[in-house]
Amino acid sequence: MAGKQAKWAPFPLDAKAFSYAGDALKKAWPALHAGDAEPYPDSKRAQALIDAAGKAAKGQDAAALASALQEAWRAFHRGDFQAAFEAGQALGPFGASVAVKALGIHATYLVDDEDEKLKRFEQAAKLAEAAVKALPDEANSHYRHAFALGRYSQGLSIVKALKQGIAGKVREALDATLELAPKHAEAHTALALYHAEIIDKIGAMIGGLTYGAKAAEAESHIKTALKLTPDSPIAHVEHANVLLLLYGDKKEDAAAAAFEKAGKLKPRDAMEALDARHANEQLE
């Protein structure tokens, strides 16, 4: 399991530009969180979370929670994923958003062992599930759940995931996310992939009849994500993936152009630096 006992693989790139100390975090926040629509964790926001959690959060101090969340996010943005995860996990459902994101991004890019990857995505899904119960009105409670389950199902094989009913859970979580936050770019990206991966694995007809998967929906959601976050490498990376899943070789050039665009964008934090590096690797 991912936890204090094992040292996580460190962020392998230069993180100097991603430190966001003091007020720099608040200033950069809208750009850093254009994709996941995470609200800035000031005291007012922390108080709203405490109120939303009800009895379970009685006696929590909003200023202390805000400060702890800001520190966890600073760790995430500078690529100290283990510190971000541990700080977020220690805050229970309040820190689930940063904990799941840190665990998931680290597992995606910096864990090589497939079994370990699956374990971590499973752990991330459990943390997110607890957040959905505690904070059901938070868009990212649902989005992180979809993200963790989606990555888990990719590791498992889409066909197995369909058999286990994971696809339906991912779809539900993404629908819930977009109901609460219609401009959640990463949820649009994930829904585009949902449609494209099902069509790729079981075909347009069965995919459409059984899971409501449609190529037009995939195209429309990825278009929305690109419009909302034109400067996010991951939107272009997943655009390339959607094109390859839906059209294969026919759209190889367009996919390569999307990877190229992702790789040339200036990363704003450690995650985007990893996204951009991944994009460049697809072109080698």
C-alpha positions in Angstrom: 0.0 0.0 0.0 1.0 3.6 -0.6 1.8 5.1 2.8 4.5 6.4 5.0 6.4 3.1 5.1 7.6 3.2 1.4 9.4 6.1 -0.1 7.8 7.2 -3.3 9.8 7.7 -6.4 10.7 11.4 -6.5 9.6 13.9 -9.1 12.2 13.5 -11.8 12.2 17.0 -13.4 13.2 20.4 -12.2 10.6 21.8 -9.9 12.1 25.2 -9.2 9.4 27.1 -11.1 6.6 25.4 -9.2 7.1 26.4 -5.6 4.1 28.9 -5.2 5.1 30.1 -1.7 2.9 32.5 0.2 0.5 34.6 -1.9 1.9 33.1 -5.1 -0.4 30.1 -4.7 -3.6 32.2 -4.6 -2.4 34.3 -7.6 -1.6 31.2 -9.7 -4.7 29.2 -8.5 -7.1 30.0 -11.4 -4.5 28.8 -13.9 -3.4 25.8 -11.9 -6.9 24.6 -11.3 -8.5 25.6 -14.7 -8.8 21.8 -15.3 -10.3 20.5 -12.1 -12.3 23.6 -10.9 -11.0 23.1 -7.4 -12.0 26.1 -5.3 -9.1 28.0 -3.5 -8.9 26.7 0.1 -9.1 30.0 2.0 -10.8 30.2 5.5 -14.2 30.9 4.0 -14.0 27.8 1.8 -12.7 25.7 4.7 -15.6 26.8 6.8 -18.1 25.9 4.1 -16.5 22.4 3.9 -16.8 22.1 7.7 -20.4 23.1 7.6 -21.2 20.7 4.8 -19.6 17.8 6.7 -22.0 18.5 9.6 -21.6 16.6 12.9 -18.5 14.7 11.8 -16.5 18.0 11.6 -17.7 19.6 14.8 -15.0 21.7 16.4 -12.7 21.9 13.4 -10.9 25.2 13.0 -11.4 26.8 9.5 -8.2 28.8 9.5 -6.1 25.7 10.5 -7.9 23.6 7.8 -7.3 26.3 5.2 -3.6 26.5 6.0 -3.2 22.7 5.9 -5.0 22.4 2.6 -2.9 25.2 1.1 0.3 23.4 2.2 -0.9 20.1 0.8 -1.6 21.7 -2.6 1.8 23.5 -2.6 3.4 20.1 -2.1 1.3 18.7 -5.0 2.2 21.5 -7.4 5.9 21.3 -6.7 5.9 17.6 -7.3 6.2 16.4 -3.7 3.4 13.9 -4.3 4.0 11.8 -1.2 3.9 14.8 1.1 0.7 16.1 -0.7 -0.9 12.7 -0.3 0.0 12.2 3.3 -1.1 15.8 4.2 -4.4 15.3 2.4 -5.1 11.9 3.8 -4.6 13.2 7.3 -7.4 15.7 6.7 -9.9 13.0 6.0 -12.6 13.8 3.4 -11.5 17.5 3.5 -8.2 16.5 2.0 -9.4 13.7 -0.2 -9.3 15.9 -3.4 -5.6 16.7 -3.1 -4.8 13.2 -1.7 -6.4 11.3 -4.5 -4.9 13.6 -7.1 -1.4 13.2 -5.7 -1.8 9.4 -5.4 -3.3 9.1 -8.9 -0.8 11.4 -10.8 2.2 9.8 -9.0 0.9 6.3 -9.8 0.1 7.2 -13.4 3.6 8.5 -14.2 6.1 7.4 -11.5 5.1 3.8 -10.5 6.3 1.2 -12.9 4.9 -2.0 -11.2 1.5 -2.7 -12.6 0.2 -4.4 -9.5 1.3 -1.5 -7.3 -0.4 0.9 -9.7 -3.7 -1.0 -9.4 -3.4 -1.0 -5.6 -2.9 2.7 -5.5 -5.8 3.5 -7.8 -7.9 1.2 -5.6 -6.8 3.1 -2.5 -7.5 6.4 -4.3 -11.0 5.2 -5.2 -11.7 4.3 -1.5 -10.6 7.7 -0.3 -12.8 9.4 -3.0 -15.7 7.2 -2.1 -15.5 8.3 1.6 -15.4 11.9 0.3 -18.5 11.4 -1.8 -20.4 10.2 1.4 -19.1 13.0 3.5 -19.2 15.8 0.9 -21.7 14.8 -1.8 -22.2 18.4 -3.0 -18.5 18.8 -3.9 -18.0 18.3 -7.6 -14.5 17.0 -7.0 -15.7 14.3 -4.5 -17.3 12.7 -7.6 -14.7 13.6 -10.1 -11.8 12.1 -8.0 -13.9 9.0 -7.7 -14.3 8.8 -11.4 -10.6 9.5 -12.0 -9.5 6.8 -9.6 -11.9 4.2 -10.9 -11.1 5.2 -14.5 -7.4 4.7 -14.1 -8.0 1.5 -12.2 -10.2 0.1 -15.0 -7.5 1.1 -17.6 -5.0 -1.0 -15.6 -7.5 -3.9 -15.3 -8.5 -3.9 -19.0 -11.6 -2.2 -20.2 -13.4 -5.4 -20.9 -12.9 -6.7 -17.3 -14.0 -3.3 -16.0 -17.2 -3.4 -18.1 -17.9 -6.9 -16.7 -17.4 -5.7 -13.1 -19.7 -2.7 -13.7 -17.0 -0.2 -13.1 -17.8 1.7 -16.3 -21.3 2.5 -15.1 -19.8 3.9 -11.8 -17.4 6.0 -13.7 -20.2 7.4 -15.9 -22.4 8.1 -12.9 -19.6 9.9 -11.1 -18.8 12.0 -14.1 -22.4 12.9 -14.7 -22.7 14.0 -11.0 -19.5 16.1 -11.4 -20.8 17.9 -14.4 -24.2 18.5 -12.8 -22.4 20.3 -10.0 -19.8 21.9 -12.1 -20.8 22.1 -15.8 -17.4 23.7 -16.7 -15.3 21.0 -15.2 -12.8 20.5 -18.0 -11.2 17.3 -16.7 -14.6 15.7 -16.3 -15.4 16.6 -19.9 -12.1 15.0 -20.9 -12.8 11.9 -18.9 -16.3 11.5 -20.4 -14.8 11.8 -23.9 -12.4 9.0 -23.0 -15.3 6.9 -21.5 -17.1 7.0 -24.9 -14.0 6.5 -27.0 -12.6 3.6 -24.9 -15.8 1.6 -24.9 -16.3 2.1 -28.7 -12.6 1.0 -29.2 -13.0 -2.1 -27.1 -16.5 -3.4 -28.0 -17.5 -1.5 -31.1 -19.8 1.4 -31.8 -23.0 -0.7 -32.1 -22.8 -2.7 -28.8 -21.1 0.2 -27.1 -23.9 2.5 -28.1 -26.7 0.0 -27.2 -25.3 -1.2 -23.9 -23.4 1.8 -22.5 -24.7 4.8 -24.5 -21.2 5.3 -25.9 -21.2 7.5 -29.0 -18.3 8.9 -31.0 -20.1 12.2 -31.4 -20.3 12.5 -27.6 -16.6 11.8 -27.3 -15.8 14.5 -29.9 -18.1 17.0 -28.3 -16.7 16.5 -24.7 -13.1 16.8 -25.8 -13.9 19.9 -27.8 -15.4 21.5 -24.7 -12.4 20.5 -22.6 -10.0 22.1 -25.2 -12.1 25.2 -25.2 -12.1 25.5 -21.4 -8.4 24.6 -21.0 -6.5 25.4 -24.2 -3.2 25.7 -22.2 -3.4 22.4 -20.3 -1.2 19.7 -21.8 -3.5 16.9 -20.6 -6.4 18.2 -22.7 -4.3 17.9 -25.8 -2.9 14.5 -24.8 -6.3 13.1 -24.2 -7.5 14.7 -27.5 -4.9 12.6 -29.2 -5.9 9.5 -27.3 -9.6 10.0 -28.2 -8.7 10.4 -31.9 -6.6 7.2 -31.9 -9.3 5.2 -30.0 -12.1 6.3 -32.3 -10.3 6.4 -35.7 -6.9 4.6 -35.3 -4.5 5.1 -38.2 -6.9 7.4 -40.1 -6.3 10.1 -37.5 -2.7 9.4 -36.8 -1.4 12.8 -38.0 -4.1 14.8 -36.1 -3.2 12.8 -33.0 0.5 13.5 -33.5 -0.2 17.2 -33.9 -2.2 17.1 -30.6 0.7 15.4 -28.8 3.1 17.9 -30.2 0.9 20.8 -29.0 0.8 19.3 -25.5 4.5 18.8 -25.4 5.2 22.4 -26.4 3.0 24.0 -23.7 4.8 25.7 -20.8 3.9 23.6 -17.7 2.6 25.5 -14.7 3.2 22.7 -12.2 4.8 19.3 -11.7 1.7 17.4 -13.0 1.7 19.5 -16.2 5.4 18.9 -16.6 4.8 15.1 -16.5 1.8 15.4 -18.9 4.0 17.4 -21.4 6.9 14.9 -21.0 4.5 12.0 -21.6 3.2 13.8 -24.8 6.7 14.2 -26.1 7.4 10.5 -25.4 4.5 9.5 -27.7 6.2 11.2 -30.6 9.5 9.3 -30.3 
